[in-house]
């Protein structure tokens, strides 16, 4: 277990994947159904469908981050530093 209480092997990334799939499915269903009912509500319906697609993308992104063991911003910064070091980029101010 890590210090924040979320172990990297706890399998909770599957919940994020399930949430993403559900939102994506609901968004596709709503999009295919089209404009049913009062046309004055179309902007609200369009915003709702777009929100489902954005939410699905966000859930998938969080699932990928969680599955890869990134739980804090510091973990992401460290990964970026490792990538830059591997590419041969020197830190600023070192010549």
Number of C-alpha atoms within 10 A of each C-alpha: 9 8 6 8 7 14 14 16 12 11 12 14 21 15 13 21 19 15 18 24 16 14 21 21 15 16 21 15 12 18 15 9 9 13 13 10 8 7 9 8 11 14 10 10 17 15 10 15 21 15 14 21 18 16 17 23 16 15 22 22 15 17 22 16 15 22 19 12 16 18 17 11 9 10 12 14 12 12 13 12 15 13 12 13 12 10 9 9 11 12 10 6 5 5 5
